[in-house]
């Protein structure tokens, strides 16, 4: 999830795709990444350390982007 957003976040990619084409992806970033973390957490039954670390990593990236 984060890799495609990172690859399309450069200025060259934004110019190539067009600024208006990037708006839906930028607006969907928070709900999609949060949903992915919640889904991963619910999928794991026993050891939830990895989904929690994944959630922390996603939160750090989203906070950095703000």
N, CA, C and O atoms as a CHARMM CRD file, in Angstrom:
* protein
*
  264
    1    1 UNK  N      0.81700  -1.19700   0.00000 PROA 1      0.00000
    2    1 UNK  CA     0.00000   0.00000   0.00000 PROA 1      0.00000
    3    1 UNK  C      0.85700   1.25500   0.00000 PROA 1      0.00000
    4    1 UNK  O      0.60700   2.18500  -0.76700 PROA 1      0.00000
    5    2 UNK  N      1.85200   1.27900   0.84700 PROA 2      0.00000
    6    2 UNK  CA     2.65000   2.48600   0.95400 PROA 2      0.00000
    7    2 UNK  C      3.62500   2.65000  -0.20000 PROA 2      0.00000
    8    2 UNK  O      3.96800   3.77500  -0.56300 PROA 2      0.00000
    9    3 UNK  N      4.07300   1.55500  -0.77900 PROA 3      0.00000
   10    3 UNK  CA     5.04700   1.65000  -1.86800 PROA 3      0.00000
   11    3 UNK  C      4.45000   2.35600  -3.08000 PROA 3      0.00000
   12    3 UNK  O      5.09100   3.26200  -3.61100 PROA 3      0.00000
   13    4 UNK  N      3.24000   1.98400  -3.55400 PROA 4      0.00000
   14    4 UNK  CA     2.69000   2.71200  -4.69900 PROA 4      0.00000
   15    4 UNK  C      2.48100   4.19900  -4.40400 PROA 4      0.00000
   16    4 UNK  O      2.69800   5.03800  -5.27800 PROA 4      0.00000
   17    5 UNK  N      2.06400   4.53000  -3.18400 PROA 5      0.00000
   18    5 UNK  CA     1.89800   5.93900  -2.84900 PROA 5      0.00000
   19    5 UNK  C      3.23900   6.64600  -2.80600 PROA 5      0.00000
   20    5 UNK  O      3.34500   7.79400  -3.23500 PROA 5      0.00000
   21    6 UNK  N      4.25600   5.98500  -2.30000 PROA 6      0.00000
   22    6 UNK  CA     5.58300   6.59700  -2.24400 PROA 6      0.00000
   23    6 UNK  C      6.13500   6.80800  -3.65400 PROA 6      0.00000
   24    6 UNK  O      6.77100   7.82700  -3.92300 PROA 6      0.00000
   25    7 UNK  N      5.90000   5.86100  -4.54700 PROA 7      0.00000
   26    7 UNK  CA     6.40900   5.98200  -5.91900 PROA 7      0.00000
   27    7 UNK  C      5.70700   7.08000  -6.69900 PROA 7      0.00000
   28    7 UNK  O      6.30000   7.67100  -7.60200 PROA 7      0.00000
   29    8 UNK  N      4.46500   7.36100  -6.37000 PROA 8      0.00000
   30    8 UNK  CA     3.71300   8.38000  -7.09600 PROA 8      0.00000
   31    8 UNK  C      3.69700   9.71400  -6.37400 PROA 8      0.00000
   32    8 UNK  O      2.98300  10.62500  -6.79300 PROA 8      0.00000
   33    9 UNK  N      4.46700   9.85700  -5.30000 PROA 9      0.00000
   34    9 UNK  CA     4.47500  11.09900  -4.54200 PROA 9      0.00000
   35    9 UNK  C      5.59000  12.05700  -4.96300 PROA 9      0.00000
   36    9 UNK  O      5.65200  13.18200  -4.46700 PROA 9      0.00000
   37   10 UNK  N      6.45500  11.63800  -5.85400 PROA 10     0.00000
   38   10 UNK  CA     7.52100  12.53200  -6.29100 PROA 10     0.00000
   39   10 UNK  C      6.95000  13.60000  -7.21600 PROA 10     0.00000
   40   10 UNK  O      5.89800  13.40600  -7.82400 PROA 10     0.00000
   41   11 UNK  N      7.64700  14.72400  -7.31700 PROA 11     0.00000
   42   11 UNK  CA     7.18200  15.81700  -8.17200 PROA 11     0.00000
   43   11 UNK  C      7.08200  15.40000  -9.63800 PROA 11     0.00000
   44   11 UNK  O      6.16300  15.80600 -10.34900 PROA 11     0.00000
   45   12 UNK  N      8.04100  14.58100 -10.08200 PROA 12     0.00000
   46   12 UNK  CA     8.01600  14.12000 -11.47600 PROA 12     0.00000
   47   12 UNK  C      6.78400  13.25200 -11.74400 PROA 12     0.00000
   48   12 UNK  O      6.14800  13.37600 -12.79000 PROA 12     0.00000
   49   13 UNK  N      6.45200  12.37300 -10.79300 PROA 13     0.00000
   50   13 UNK  CA     5.28000  11.51400 -10.95900 PROA 13     0.00000
   51   13 UNK  C      3.99700  12.32500 -10.93300 PROA 13     0.00000
   52   13 UNK  O      3.06900  12.05900 -11.69600 PROA 13     0.00000
   53   14 UNK  N      3.94900  13.31100 -10.05700 PROA 14     0.00000
   54   14 UNK  CA     2.74700  14.15000  -9.97600 PROA 14     0.00000
   55   14 UNK  C      2.54400  14.91400 -11.27600 PROA 14     0.00000
   56   14 UNK  O      1.41800  15.03000 -11.75800 PROA 14     0.00000
   57   15 UNK  N      3.62600  15.43600 -11.84900 PROA 15     0.00000
   58   15 UNK  CA     3.52000  16.13700 -13.13400 PROA 15     0.00000
   59   15 UNK  C      3.05800  15.19400 -14.23700 PROA 15     0.00000
   60   15 UNK  O      2.20500  15.54200 -15.05500 PROA 15     0.00000
   61   16 UNK  N      3.64200  13.98000 -14.24700 PROA 16     0.00000
   62   16 UNK  CA     3.30200  13.01900 -15.29700 PROA 16     0.00000
   63   16 UNK  C      1.84300  12.57100 -15.19400 PROA 16     0.00000
   64   16 UNK  O      1.15700  12.44500 -16.20800 PROA 16     0.00000
   65   17 UNK  N      1.37500  12.33300 -13.97500 PROA 17     0.00000
   66   17 UNK  CA     0.00300  11.87400 -13.78700 PROA 17     0.00000
   67   17 UNK  C     -1.00000  13.01900 -13.80100 PROA 17     0.00000
   68   17 UNK  O     -2.18800  12.79900 -14.03600 PROA 17     0.00000
   69   18 UNK  N     -0.54100  14.21600 -13.55800 PROA 18     0.00000
   70   18 UNK  CA    -1.42700  15.36800 -13.47100 PROA 18     0.00000
   71   18 UNK  C     -1.86900  15.55900 -12.03200 PROA 18     0.00000
   72   18 UNK  O     -2.20500  14.59200 -11.34800 PROA 18     0.00000
   73   19 UNK  N     -1.86900  16.78300 -11.57500 PROA 19     0.00000
   74   19 UNK  CA    -2.20800  17.08200 -10.18600 PROA 19     0.00000
   75   19 UNK  C     -3.61100  16.64100  -9.80600 PROA 19     0.00000
   76   19 UNK  O     -3.82700  16.12000  -8.71200 PROA 19     0.00000
   77   20 UNK  N     -4.55300  16.84600 -10.69600 PROA 20     0.00000
   78   20 UNK  CA    -5.95100  16.47500 -10.40500 PROA 20     0.00000
   79   20 UNK  C     -6.13100  14.96100 -10.30200 PROA 20     0.00000
   80   20 UNK  O     -6.99200  14.49000  -9.55900 PROA 20     0.00000
   81   21 UNK  N     -5.33300  14.20500 -11.03700 PROA 21     0.00000
   82   21 UNK  CA    -5.43400  12.74300 -10.99400 PROA 21     0.00000
   83   21 UNK  C     -4.92100  12.19300  -9.66800 PROA 21     0.00000
   84   21 UNK  O     -5.27400  11.07800  -9.28500 PROA 21     0.00000
   85   22 UNK  N     -4.09200  12.96000  -8.96500 PROA 22     0.00000
   86   22 UNK  CA    -3.52200  12.50100  -7.69600 PROA 22     0.00000
   87   22 UNK  C     -4.43400  12.75300  -6.50800 PROA 22     0.00000
   88   22 UNK  O     -4.25700  12.13700  -5.45700 PROA 22     0.00000
   89   23 UNK  N     -5.39900  13.64000  -6.64900 PROA 23     0.00000
   90   23 UNK  CA    -6.25000  14.00700  -5.52000 PROA 23     0.00000
   91   23 UNK  C     -7.01200  12.82900  -4.92200 PROA 23     0.00000
   92   23 UNK  O     -7.01700  12.69400  -3.69900 PROA 23     0.00000
   93   24 UNK  N     -7.66100  11.96500  -5.71500 PROA 24     0.00000
   94   24 UNK  CA    -8.37200  10.83800  -5.09600 PROA 24     0.00000
   95   24 UNK  C     -7.44600   9.90000  -4.32500 PROA 24     0.00000
   96   24 UNK  O     -7.82800   9.38300  -3.27500 PROA 24     0.00000
   97   25 UNK  N     -6.24100   9.67800  -4.83100 PROA 25     0.00000
   98   25 UNK  CA    -5.28900   8.81500  -4.13100 PROA 25     0.00000
   99   25 UNK  C     -4.85200   9.45300  -2.82500 PROA 25     0.00000
  100   25 UNK  O     -4.71000   8.76700  -1.81200 PROA 25     0.00000
  101   26 UNK  N     -4.64200  10.73900  -2.84300 PROA 26     0.00000
  102   26 UNK  CA    -4.21600  11.44100  -1.63200 PROA 26     0.00000
  103   26 UNK  C     -5.33100  11.45600  -0.59000 PROA 26     0.00000
  104   26 UNK  O     -5.06100  11.32400   0.60400 PROA 26     0.00000
  105   27 UNK  N     -6.56000  11.61200  -1.02100 PROA 27     0.00000
  106   27 UNK  CA    -7.68400  11.65300  -0.09000 PROA 27     0.00000
  107   27 UNK  C     -8.01100  10.27200   0.45800 PROA 27     0.00000
  108   27 UNK  O     -8.54300  10.16100   1.56200 PROA 27     0.00000
  109   28 UNK  N     -7.70700   9.22700  -0.28500 PROA 28     0.00000
  110   28 UNK  CA    -8.01300   7.86300   0.15400 PROA 28     0.00000
  111   28 UNK  C     -6.89700   7.26100   1.00100 PROA 28     0.00000
  112   28 UNK  O     -7.05400   6.15900   1.52700 PROA 28     0.00000
  113   29 UNK  N     -5.78500   7.95400   1.14100 PROA 29     0.00000
  114   29 UNK  CA    -4.63200   7.41500   1.85000 PROA 29     0.00000
  115   29 UNK  C     -4.95700   7.03800   3.29100 PROA 29     0.00000
  116   29 UNK  O     -4.62500   5.93200   3.71800 PROA 29     0.00000
  117   30 UNK  N     -5.58400   7.90800   4.04100 PROA 30     0.00000
  118   30 UNK  CA    -5.86400   7.64700   5.45700 PROA 30     0.00000
  119   30 UNK  C     -6.86100   6.50900   5.65500 PROA 30     0.00000
  120   30 UNK  O     -6.56300   5.58700   6.41400 PROA 30     0.00000
  121   31 UNK  N     -8.02800   6.52400   5.01600 PROA 31     0.00000
  122   31 UNK  CA    -8.97100   5.42400   5.25500 PROA 31     0.00000
  123   31 UNK  C     -8.46900   4.06900   4.76400 PROA 31     0.00000
  124   31 UNK  O     -8.71800   3.05000   5.40800 PROA 31     0.00000
  125   32 UNK  N     -7.76800   4.04600   3.63700 PROA 32     0.00000
  126   32 UNK  CA    -7.28700   2.77000   3.11700 PROA 32     0.00000
  127   32 UNK  C     -6.18000   2.18000   3.97900 PROA 32     0.00000
  128   32 UNK  O     -6.18100   0.98300   4.26500 PROA 32     0.00000
  129   33 UNK  N     -5.25000   3.00800   4.38700 PROA 33     0.00000
  130   33 UNK  CA    -4.16000   2.48400   5.22200 PROA 33     0.00000
  131   33 UNK  C     -4.66900   2.08900   6.60400 PROA 33     0.00000
  132   33 UNK  O     -4.22000   1.08500   7.15700 PROA 33     0.00000
  133   34 UNK  N     -5.58800   2.84900   7.16700 PROA 34     0.00000
  134   34 UNK  CA    -6.17400   2.48900   8.47100 PROA 34     0.00000
  135   34 UNK  C     -6.96700   1.19300   8.36200 PROA 34     0.00000
  136   34 UNK  O     -6.88300   0.33200   9.23800 PROA 34     0.00000
  137   35 UNK  N     -7.72800   1.05700   7.29700 PROA 35     0.00000
  138   35 UNK  CA    -8.48500  -0.17500   7.08500 PROA 35     0.00000
  139   35 UNK  C     -7.59000  -1.37900   6.91300 PROA 35     0.00000
  140   35 UNK  O     -7.91300  -2.46900   7.38500 PROA 35     0.00000
  141   36 UNK  N     -6.46600  -1.19400   6.24000 PROA 36     0.00000
  142   36 UNK  CA    -5.50800  -2.28600   6.06900 PROA 36     0.00000
  143   36 UNK  C     -4.91500  -2.73800   7.39100 PROA 36     0.00000
  144   36 UNK  O     -4.75500  -3.93500   7.63200 PROA 36     0.00000
  145   37 UNK  N     -4.59100  -1.78000   8.24500 PROA 37     0.00000
  146   37 UNK  CA    -4.04400  -2.11600   9.56300 PROA 37     0.00000
  147   37 UNK  C     -5.09000  -2.84600  10.40100 PROA 37     0.00000
  148   37 UNK  O     -4.77700  -3.84600  11.04700 PROA 37     0.00000
  149   38 UNK  N     -6.31000  -2.36200  10.39700 PROA 38     0.00000
  150   38 UNK  CA    -7.38500  -3.01300  11.16700 PROA 38     0.00000
  151   38 UNK  C     -7.63900  -4.42100  10.64300 PROA 38     0.00000
  152   38 UNK  O     -7.81100  -5.35500  11.42600 PROA 38     0.00000
  153   39 UNK  N     -7.66200  -4.57500   9.33500 PROA 39     0.00000
  154   39 UNK  CA    -7.88300  -5.89600   8.73800 PROA 39     0.00000
  155   39 UNK  C     -6.76400  -6.86100   9.12400 PROA 39     0.00000
  156   39 UNK  O     -7.02700  -8.01400   9.46500 PROA 39     0.00000
  157   40 UNK  N     -5.52600  -6.39300   9.07300 PROA 40     0.00000
  158   40 UNK  CA    -4.38300  -7.22900   9.43200 PROA 40     0.00000
  159   40 UNK  C     -4.45900  -7.62300  10.91200 PROA 40     0.00000
  160   40 UNK  O     -4.18200  -8.77100  11.26200 PROA 40     0.00000
  161   41 UNK  N     -4.82900  -6.69000  11.77000 PROA 41     0.00000
  162   41 UNK  CA    -4.94800  -6.97600  13.20100 PROA 41     0.00000
  163   41 UNK  C     -6.03400  -8.03100  13.45900 PROA 41     0.00000
  164   41 UNK  O     -5.84700  -8.93400  14.27500 PROA 41     0.00000
  165   42 UNK  N     -7.16200  -7.91000  12.76200 PROA 42     0.00000
  166   42 UNK  CA    -8.25200  -8.86300  12.94600 PROA 42     0.00000
  167   42 UNK  C     -7.90600 -10.23200  12.36100 PROA 42     0.00000
  168   42 UNK  O     -8.42000 -11.25100  12.82200 PROA 42     0.00000
  169   43 UNK  N     -7.04700 -10.25800  11.35900 PROA 43     0.00000
  170   43 UNK  CA    -6.65700 -11.50200  10.71100 PROA 43     0.00000
  171   43 UNK  C     -5.75900 -12.35100  11.61000 PROA 43     0.00000
  172   43 UNK  O     -5.84300 -13.57900  11.59200 PROA 43     0.00000
  173   44 UNK  N     -4.91000 -11.70600  12.38700 PROA 44     0.00000
  174   44 UNK  CA    -3.96200 -12.39800  13.25300 PROA 44     0.00000
  175   44 UNK  C     -4.66600 -12.74800  14.55700 PROA 44     0.00000
  176   44 UNK  O     -5.29000 -11.89100  15.18300 PROA 44     0.00000
  177   45 UNK  N     -4.56400 -13.99800  14.95700 PROA 45     0.00000
  178   45 UNK  CA    -5.28600 -14.45700  16.14500 PROA 45     0.00000
  179   45 UNK  C     -4.42800 -14.48300  17.40600 PROA 45     0.00000
  180   45 UNK  O     -4.88600 -14.05900  18.46700 PROA 45     0.00000
  181   46 UNK  N     -3.20200 -14.96800  17.31300 PROA 46     0.00000
  182   46 UNK  CA    -2.41800 -15.21100  18.52000 PROA 46     0.00000
  183   46 UNK  C     -1.44200 -14.07400  18.83300 PROA 46     0.00000
  184   46 UNK  O     -1.60100 -13.38200  19.83800 PROA 46     0.00000
  185   47 UNK  N     -0.46000 -13.88200  17.99800 PROA 47     0.00000
  186   47 UNK  CA     0.60500 -12.92400  18.26700 PROA 47     0.00000
  187   47 UNK  C      0.33200 -11.63100  17.49600 PROA 47     0.00000
  188   47 UNK  O      0.55400 -11.57500  16.28700 PROA 47     0.00000
  189   48 UNK  N     -0.14600 -10.59700  18.18200 PROA 48     0.00000
  190   48 UNK  CA    -0.53900  -9.35500  17.51500 PROA 48     0.00000
  191   48 UNK  C      0.57300  -8.30700  17.49600 PROA 48     0.00000
  192   48 UNK  O      0.31800  -7.14700  17.17200 PROA 48     0.00000
  193   49 UNK  N      1.78700  -8.69400  17.83600 PROA 49     0.00000
  194   49 UNK  CA     2.88200  -7.71400  17.84200 PROA 49     0.00000
  195   49 UNK  C      3.16100  -7.17500  16.44600 PROA 49     0.00000
  196   49 UNK  O      3.35900  -5.97200  16.27600 PROA 49     0.00000
  197   50 UNK  N      3.17800  -8.04100  15.45500 PROA 50     0.00000
  198   50 UNK  CA     3.49300  -7.59400  14.10000 PROA 50     0.00000
  199   50 UNK  C      2.43500  -6.63400  13.53500 PROA 50     0.00000
  200   50 UNK  O      2.80500  -5.60900  12.96200 PROA 50     0.00000
  201   51 UNK  N      1.13500  -6.92800  13.67500 PROA 51     0.00000
  202   51 UNK  CA     0.14700  -5.94900  13.18500 PROA 51     0.00000
  203   51 UNK  C      0.22500  -4.61800  13.93500 PROA 51     0.00000
  204   51 UNK  O     -0.01300  -3.56100  13.35000 PROA 51     0.00000
  205   52 UNK  N      0.55600  -4.66600  15.22100 PROA 52     0.00000
  206   52 UNK  CA     0.67700  -3.42400  15.97700 PROA 52     0.00000
  207   52 UNK  C      1.88000  -2.62200  15.48200 PROA 52     0.00000
  208   52 UNK  O      1.79100  -1.40300  15.33600 PROA 52     0.00000
  209   53 UNK  N      2.99800  -3.29200  15.22500 PROA 53     0.00000
  210   53 UNK  CA     4.17200  -2.60400  14.67700 PROA 53     0.00000
  211   53 UNK  C      3.86900  -2.02400  13.29500 PROA 53     0.00000
  212   53 UNK  O      4.30500  -0.92200  12.96200 PROA 53     0.00000
  213   54 UNK  N      3.12500  -2.77600  12.50600 PROA 54     0.00000
  214   54 UNK  CA     2.71600  -2.29100  11.19100 PROA 54     0.00000
  215   54 UNK  C      1.85600  -1.03700  11.34000 PROA 54     0.00000
  216   54 UNK  O      2.02700  -0.07100  10.59700 PROA 54     0.00000
  217   55 UNK  N      0.93800  -1.05700  12.29500 PROA 55     0.00000
  218   55 UNK  CA     0.09000   0.10600  12.55600 PROA 55     0.00000
  219   55 UNK  C      0.89000   1.31600  13.00200 PROA 55     0.00000
  220   55 UNK  O      0.60500   2.44100  12.59200 PROA 55     0.00000
  221   56 UNK  N      1.89300   1.08500  13.84300 PROA 56     0.00000
  222   56 UNK  CA     2.75900   2.18000  14.28100 PROA 56     0.00000
  223   56 UNK  C      3.52900   2.75600  13.09500 PROA 56     0.00000
  224   56 UNK  O      3.66400   3.97300  12.97200 PROA 56     0.00000
  225   57 UNK  N      4.02800   1.89400  12.23300 PROA 57     0.00000
  226   57 UNK  CA     4.76300   2.35400  11.05000 PROA 57     0.00000
  227   57 UNK  C      3.86000   3.17000  10.13100 PROA 57     0.00000
  228   57 UNK  O      4.26900   4.21700   9.63100 PROA 57     0.00000
  229   58 UNK  N      2.64900   2.70400   9.90800 PROA 58     0.00000
  230   58 UNK  CA     1.71000   3.44000   9.05800 PROA 58     0.00000
  231   58 UNK  C      1.37400   4.78300   9.69800 PROA 58     0.00000
  232   58 UNK  O      1.31100   5.80100   9.00800 PROA 58     0.00000
  233   59 UNK  N      1.15800   4.79100  11.00400 PROA 59     0.00000
  234   59 UNK  CA     0.84800   6.04100  11.70200 PROA 59     0.00000
  235   59 UNK  C      2.00900   7.03300  11.59700 PROA 59     0.00000
  236   59 UNK  O      1.79300   8.23000  11.41100 PROA 59     0.00000
  237   60 UNK  N      3.22500   6.53400  11.71500 PROA 60     0.00000
  238   60 UNK  CA     4.39400   7.41600  11.61000 PROA 60     0.00000
  239   60 UNK  C      4.49300   8.02900  10.21100 PROA 60     0.00000
  240   60 UNK  O      4.79800   9.21300  10.06700 PROA 60     0.00000
  241   61 UNK  N      4.23600   7.22800   9.19500 PROA 61     0.00000
  242   61 UNK  CA     4.29100   7.73700   7.82200 PROA 61     0.00000
  243   61 UNK  C      3.18400   8.77000   7.59800 PROA 61     0.00000
  244   61 UNK  O      3.42400   9.80400   6.97400 PROA 61     0.00000
  245   62 UNK  N      1.98300   8.50200   8.09800 PROA 62     0.00000
  246   62 UNK  CA     0.88200   9.44400   7.91300 PROA 62     0.00000
  247   62 UNK  C      1.11700  10.74500   8.68000 PROA 62     0.00000
  248   62 UNK  O      0.78600  11.82400   8.18800 PROA 62     0.00000
  249   63 UNK  N      1.68400  10.64800   9.87200 PROA 63     0.00000
  250   63 UNK  CA     1.99500  11.85000  10.64300 PROA 63     0.00000
  251   63 UNK  C      3.08600  12.64600   9.93800 PROA 63     0.00000
  252   63 UNK  O      3.02800  13.87500   9.88800 PROA 63     0.00000
  253   64 UNK  N      4.07800  11.95100   9.39500 PROA 64     0.00000
  254   64 UNK  CA     5.14200  12.62900   8.66000 PROA 64     0.00000
  255   64 UNK  C      4.59200  13.36200   7.44300 PROA 64     0.00000
  256   64 UNK  O      5.04700  14.46000   7.12200 PROA 64     0.00000
  257   65 UNK  N      3.61900  12.76500   6.76500 PROA 65     0.00000
  258   65 UNK  CA     3.03800  13.36400   5.57400 PROA 65     0.00000
  259   65 UNK  C      2.24900  14.62900   5.89300 PROA 65     0.00000
  260   65 UNK  O      2.11400  15.51000   5.04500 PROA 65     0.00000
  261   66 UNK  N      1.73000  14.71800   7.11400 PROA 66     0.00000
  262   66 UNK  CA     0.95600  15.90800   7.50500 PROA 66     0.00000
  263   66 UNK  C      1.91800  17.04100   7.71600 PROA 66     0.00000
  264   66 UNK  O      1.50300  18.15000   8.05200 PROA 66     0.00000
